[in-house]
Amino acid sequence: MLKRVIVFGAHSYFGFGLCERLISESVEVNGILLKPRNPINKLMLDERLLSVGRNALLQTMNGYERTGNDDMTDIIIHCCDDGVEASLLEQDRQNLIKSVELANEINVPYYFITSRNNAEERLRKEHSKFCEDYLRDNLESCTTLQLPLLFGPFQPPTESIPQFLTSYIRCHKDVLVVDEPLLFIEDAVNAVYDLLEHLEVGNTYSFLPDLEKEDEYPMSLGVQMKTDDSQKDRNEKYVIKVPTSLEKGLKEQVAFIEKYKEILNP
């Protein structure tokens, strides 16, 4: 049973959601944050921290510094930065190096979690390649979890889905076709948490929604998801059999956009 976890990249879309799930299960979390320079992203992070409030199980710090409790850590998780701020990606690389050094020092399992992001694809690919190369060369064993394109509340506003939904709310009735699987953020967080202690160390896993029935994913709120056979050619897969429907997830995201419209559209 997990008692204490260090989460590098706790500021990221997936990383913060995972921290929330861990503390809800009474796991002590040391969340390593990076502060966005983008004012909207910064306000969104502040809102998420406020939503958690004062919780004895969650300790956050801006950048990693060694503490005496680190030796009692059960696992280290690095959530690859999922934004598009170049300065944050560089800081994320430095945190990756620190997280690997710590994992080697205290000899605990290491999980690297990355998710798709369709904004600034070249920059993201370069960053992902740096992380993968560094982990391969400097860590004896790393379990990698690859997530598809995520969506839902608090999704970074630079991505295509929140941008489209903001336009949709304003009655611009275009259509957004996403040619890859979409996974609701809560489904992704729950799946990763449920499997953390059961995955084979050193393997790479891809998380996917169950797309066997095409009619389960009709157009919803102007968004249509389409996939092709290339999505089947992956590493070991964990298929989420009952994912949140596209319609339900998008409605939750629309409600979020409307709730925080003063922040998202200053």
PLY file of the C-alpha trace (Angstrom):
ply
format ascii 1.0
element vertex 266
property float x
property float y
property float z
element edge 265
property int vertex1
property int vertex2
end_header
0.00 0.00 0.00
1.31 3.42 -0.95
2.04 5.77 1.95
4.23 8.50 0.46
4.81 9.59 -3.14
6.83 12.37 -4.75
5.16 13.78 -7.87
7.38 15.89 -10.10
5.31 17.96 -12.53
2.46 18.37 -10.05
1.54 21.65 -11.80
0.71 19.83 -15.04
-2.81 19.00 -16.15
-2.51 15.31 -15.38
-0.03 15.70 -12.53
-2.29 17.83 -10.36
-5.24 15.51 -10.96
-3.12 12.56 -9.85
-2.07 14.42 -6.70
-5.75 15.05 -5.88
-6.55 11.35 -6.28
-3.58 10.26 -4.17
-4.46 12.47 -1.22
-8.11 11.36 -1.47
-6.76 7.86 -0.80
-4.80 9.10 2.25
-1.44 8.98 0.47
1.05 11.65 1.53
2.21 13.60 -1.53
5.14 15.92 -2.07
4.16 17.78 -5.23
6.94 19.54 -7.14
5.48 22.51 -8.98
6.68 24.79 -11.73
5.07 28.23 -11.84
3.75 29.12 -15.32
4.58 32.53 -16.74
1.42 32.59 -18.81
-1.01 34.60 -16.64
-4.02 32.42 -17.48
-2.16 29.19 -16.72
-0.87 30.72 -13.49
-4.39 31.68 -12.39
-5.67 28.21 -13.24
-2.95 26.61 -11.10
-3.81 28.97 -8.25
-7.47 27.96 -8.55
-6.57 24.29 -8.35
-4.45 24.86 -5.27
-7.32 26.79 -3.67
-9.72 23.94 -4.47
-7.54 21.55 -2.47
-7.13 24.04 0.36
-5.03 23.26 3.39
-4.46 19.52 3.39
-1.88 17.92 5.64
-1.33 15.17 3.07
-0.25 17.54 0.29
3.01 19.43 0.50
3.97 21.51 -2.54
7.20 23.25 -3.40
8.34 25.34 -6.34
11.24 23.31 -7.63
12.74 20.34 -5.85
14.83 20.53 -2.69
15.89 17.45 -0.74
14.04 16.87 2.53
14.57 14.43 5.36
11.31 12.64 4.55
12.39 11.71 1.02
14.04 8.51 2.26
10.56 7.24 3.25
9.18 7.66 -0.28
7.51 4.60 -1.82
7.63 5.68 -5.47
8.69 8.65 -7.58
6.44 9.86 -10.40
7.50 12.35 -13.03
4.58 13.81 -14.99
6.12 15.28 -18.12
5.18 18.95 -18.47
2.19 19.12 -20.80
2.26 22.83 -21.56
3.91 24.79 -24.35
5.97 27.32 -22.37
9.59 26.86 -23.43
10.90 28.07 -20.05
8.82 25.46 -18.23
10.02 22.68 -20.51
13.63 23.58 -19.65
12.80 23.58 -15.94
11.02 20.25 -16.41
14.24 18.80 -17.81
16.13 19.96 -14.74
13.49 18.39 -12.50
13.72 15.18 -14.50
17.44 15.03 -13.78
16.83 15.64 -10.07
14.08 13.03 -9.92
16.33 10.40 -11.52
19.19 11.23 -9.16
16.84 10.83 -6.20
15.42 7.54 -7.49
18.93 6.14 -7.88
19.91 7.37 -4.43
16.95 5.98 -2.46
16.32 3.00 -4.79
12.55 3.23 -5.33
10.34 2.50 -8.38
10.21 5.30 -10.94
7.22 6.11 -13.17
7.37 8.48 -16.12
3.96 9.68 -17.33
3.44 11.56 -20.56
0.33 12.64 -22.46
-0.39 13.82 -25.97
-0.64 17.53 -26.64
-1.60 18.81 -30.08
-0.25 22.31 -29.46
3.37 23.14 -30.40
3.92 19.56 -31.52
7.58 20.06 -32.58
8.55 21.56 -29.23
6.78 18.77 -27.37
8.44 16.04 -29.44
11.88 17.47 -28.78
11.17 17.60 -25.06
9.78 14.05 -24.98
12.83 12.74 -26.84
15.19 14.44 -24.36
13.31 12.85 -21.44
13.22 9.39 -23.00
16.94 9.49 -23.88
17.93 10.70 -20.42
15.85 8.06 -18.66
17.28 5.30 -20.85
20.87 6.38 -20.19
20.64 7.19 -16.49
18.03 4.96 -14.87
18.29 1.19 -14.62
14.54 0.68 -14.64
11.73 3.05 -15.56
8.04 2.29 -16.04
6.57 4.54 -18.71
2.87 5.37 -18.97
1.70 6.98 -22.20
-1.67 8.73 -22.16
-3.66 9.85 -25.20
-5.00 13.35 -25.72
-6.80 14.28 -22.51
-9.78 16.60 -22.12
-11.95 17.96 -19.34
-11.98 20.74 -16.72
-8.74 22.68 -16.23
-7.34 21.58 -19.61
-4.67 24.09 -20.70
-6.43 26.79 -22.77
-3.74 26.64 -25.46
-5.02 23.27 -26.66
-7.51 22.86 -29.50
-10.45 21.44 -27.51
-10.85 24.28 -24.98
-10.22 26.82 -27.74
-12.92 25.23 -29.88
-15.40 24.95 -27.00
-14.90 28.61 -26.13
-15.75 29.47 -29.72
-18.68 27.03 -29.67
-20.13 28.72 -26.58
-20.09 31.97 -28.56
-22.28 30.28 -31.20
-19.56 29.77 -33.77
-20.92 26.44 -35.03
-17.84 24.95 -36.63
-16.78 21.32 -36.33
-13.59 20.06 -34.70
-12.47 16.62 -35.88
-9.89 14.98 -33.62
-8.12 12.15 -35.44
-6.90 10.34 -32.33
-8.39 8.88 -29.14
-9.64 11.25 -26.45
-9.70 10.33 -22.78
-11.49 12.23 -20.03
-9.01 13.46 -17.41
-10.77 11.77 -14.48
-10.75 8.40 -16.28
-7.02 8.74 -16.94
-6.24 9.67 -13.34
-8.31 6.82 -11.90
-6.84 4.24 -14.28
-3.26 5.23 -13.48
-3.90 5.26 -9.73
-5.59 1.86 -9.80
-2.66 0.29 -11.66
0.32 2.03 -10.04
1.28 -0.89 -7.83
0.36 -3.59 -10.35
2.28 -2.65 -13.50
5.38 -4.63 -14.36
8.43 -2.54 -13.56
10.38 -1.41 -16.62
7.58 -1.80 -19.15
5.91 0.85 -21.29
2.11 1.05 -21.23
-0.32 2.94 -23.44
-3.69 3.90 -21.99
-6.61 4.03 -24.43
-10.39 4.34 -24.27
-12.40 1.41 -25.57
-13.12 2.33 -29.20
-14.55 -0.99 -30.38
-18.05 0.42 -30.90
-17.82 3.36 -33.24
-21.38 4.49 -32.48
-20.38 5.20 -28.89
-18.53 8.29 -30.09
-20.92 10.37 -32.22
-20.34 14.06 -32.77
-20.90 15.97 -29.53
-20.95 19.75 -29.12
-19.34 20.07 -32.53
-16.44 17.71 -31.66
-15.99 14.42 -33.49
-13.37 11.83 -32.62
-11.97 9.62 -35.36
-9.16 7.10 -35.11
-7.26 4.93 -37.51
-5.36 1.64 -37.34
-2.13 3.39 -36.33
-3.53 3.68 -32.81
-3.43 -0.12 -32.52
0.32 -0.37 -33.12
1.52 0.56 -29.65
3.22 -0.83 -26.59
1.41 -2.90 -24.02
-2.06 -1.40 -23.79
-4.43 -0.79 -20.94
-7.87 -0.26 -22.40
-10.41 1.63 -20.29
-13.58 -0.34 -20.92
-16.15 2.17 -19.68
-14.72 5.62 -20.38
-16.70 8.77 -19.73
-18.69 9.51 -22.89
-17.48 12.27 -25.15
-20.75 14.14 -24.63
-20.67 13.99 -20.83
-17.00 14.96 -20.65
-17.39 17.89 -23.03
-20.43 19.16 -21.14
-18.37 19.18 -17.94
-15.63 21.08 -19.76
-18.14 23.61 -21.11
-19.51 24.14 -17.58
-15.94 24.72 -16.39
-15.25 27.25 -19.17
-18.42 29.15 -18.33
-17.63 29.12 -14.61
-14.13 30.53 -15.12
-14.83 32.72 -18.16
-13.48 35.84 -16.44
-10.12 34.15 -16.00
-10.04 32.31 -19.32
-11.19 35.31 -21.35
-9.78 38.40 -19.60
0 1
1 2
2 3
3 4
4 5
5 6
6 7
7 8
8 9
9 10
10 11
11 12
12 13
13 14
14 15
15 16
16 17
17 18
18 19
19 20
20 21
21 22
22 23
23 24
24 25
25 26
26 27
27 28
28 29
29 30
30 31
31 32
32 33
33 34
34 35
35 36
36 37
37 38
38 39
39 40
40 41
41 42
42 43
43 44
44 45
45 46
46 47
47 48
48 49
49 50
50 51
51 52
52 53
53 54
54 55
55 56
56 57
57 58
58 59
59 60
60 61
61 62
62 63
63 64
64 65
65 66
66 67
67 68
68 69
69 70
70 71
71 72
72 73
73 74
74 75
75 76
76 77
77 78
78 79
79 80
80 81
81 82
82 83
83 84
84 85
85 86
86 87
87 88
88 89
89 90
90 91
91 92
92 93
93 94
94 95
95 96
96 97
97 98
98 99
99 100
100 101
101 102
102 103
103 104
104 105
105 106
106 107
107 108
108 109
109 110
110 111
111 112
112 113
113 114
114 115
115 116
116 117
117 118
118 119
119 120
120 121
121 122
122 123
123 124
124 125
125 126
126 127
127 128
128 129
129 130
130 131
131 132
132 133
133 134
134 135
135 136
136 137
137 138
138 139
139 140
140 141
141 142
142 143
143 144
144 145
145 146
146 147
147 148
148 149
149 150
150 151
151 152
152 153
153 154
154 155
155 156
156 157
157 158
158 159
159 160
160 161
161 162
162 163
163 164
164 165
165 166
166 167
167 168
168 169
169 170
170 171
171 172
172 173
173 174
174 175
175 176
176 177
177 178
178 179
179 180
180 181
181 182
182 183
183 184
184 185
185 186
186 187
187 188
188 189
189 190
190 191
191 192
192 193
193 194
194 195
195 196
196 197
197 198
198 199
199 200
200 201
201 202
202 203
203 204
204 205
205 206
206 207
207 208
208 209
209 210
210 211
211 212
212 213
213 214
214 215
215 216
216 217
217 218
218 219
219 220
220 221
221 222
222 223
223 224
224 225
225 226
226 227
227 228
228 229
229 230
230 231
231 232
232 233
233 234
234 235
235 236
236 237
237 238
238 239
239 240
240 241
241 242
242 243
243 244
244 245
245 246
246 247
247 248
248 249
249 250
250 251
251 252
252 253
253 254
254 255
255 256
256 257
257 258
258 259
259 260
260 261
261 262
262 263
263 264
264 265
